[in-house]
Amino acid sequence: MILISVAVFILILIGVGLYVSKKVQGDSTNYIVAGRGLILPLAAATLMAQAVDTNATLGNTDLTAEFGFWAGAALPIGLALALFLTGLFFAKPLNRMNLMTLPDFYRRRYGRPVELISSIIMVLSFSILLAGNMVAAGFLFKVFLGTSYLVGVFIIAGILLLYTMPGGLFSVVYTDIIQVGVALVGSLALIGFVFFEFGISIPSGMGPFAFGQLSDPAMGAYINWATLLALGLGDIVAIDFMQRVFAARNPETARRACFIGSAGTLAVGIPFSFVALSSGSIFKQLGIEPNGPVLYELLREAAPAVLVVIVLAGIVAASLSTGDGAILGTSAVCARNILGIGEGDEEQGKLLRTTRIMMVPITILGIFFAIRVPETGVLLTLAFDVAFAGLLIPLVMGLFWSKANTPSALAAIIFGSGTRLVLFALTPTVYGVDNTLLYIPNDFISPAFDGLPTLISPLVGLGVFVLMALSTQDTYAPAALDRTGQPVAALAVSKS
């Protein structure tokens, strides 16, 4: 029953995605930003679905069960914070610019070199994000279907490509509506079951009011704050979030959709944290020693079949809803901003075709990271840690500081991201997990330093940005943009 029900759910999603793909009509604008016509319910649902992924659900439960509320809940709280701040400061001005991808802003404000380097960082970041969602699905298929973890990763990758490649953002948005609904129902059903069947049990020092988790380094304070900031600020430069902001029908719709998506992300994510806090008591009552992801063990050993179906469908939905957006957004950046294909009428077909082609190598790169680091919450945070270090400062300053110029943006990206890369390579753990991606053994940085690189790197980028901008004003004049984000000089020339 469980396998058949989840399989039927997946088939429905694929069917919906393929059905709405006809809306693309060979237009790359339709494919990448849904024709810039999303109404509020669609824009809000797809933003919420993009935030609610398996890192913020499955990764949340694993981290909460092991380290406490703030270690896991920092994931959905950070994602919700990013949406709230985006709605407060960024959604309206960026929607007004009629951008196709986020690196388009960096090109208009700073030029081609900044566009290119920011695009490469975003592709790396979102390949890691994609991997995190593949990890959760890989474990799901391993536990409940009996496949190997690797086979599970390939299955979810194939499903993502099957409906995302034909329909682009239209397929993503319309499947998101179903996915976010199922995820919300699954979350509320799970917390209700645990409450009435076992009761909510919060171990001492592990709950939301155990603020030592945010103040005491020995209780993971550095890592918890790093998670909150990497997601809450780093996710502002998320290409999938911004793709939906660009797709909203007007600036006010984009702003309101961010606020609704923020509230919905908390509504889905926080219940998983409380379930995780109670999991130790539940396993003890049942006489079970968990062996694998906490949530999967709880479902397999304690939950009725109907609840298992609902929650598993919600986890699959969370994986797909973020994975499809990551594949689409990253592929669009590759085609448009790295390869430099424009959006004019003469290049519509080329941009559409190339975006679809790029989905294959992007998916393969996600599979690579999923194999190398089979962790969920850690991969989500690491993905936006990279963006936080180098890309946030140029975006904020480019929008709100008139002295921002090309040298300052390049310096901030190079020094911010460079500092993060160096510290990453020298730190033996990453958010409490052994650094198996890129670690250079050394005697001067210990695991106690874990979390601090996330806080240090953006400050380096900010300092360098301000100093470089102030020292190069005479030789590199900032680009002047009008209210819609178009270069003023270019407009003046075209009118003359």
Beta strands, then each sheet from edge to edge (+ up, - down):
strand 1: 429-430
strand 2: 433-434
sheet 1: 1+ 2-
end
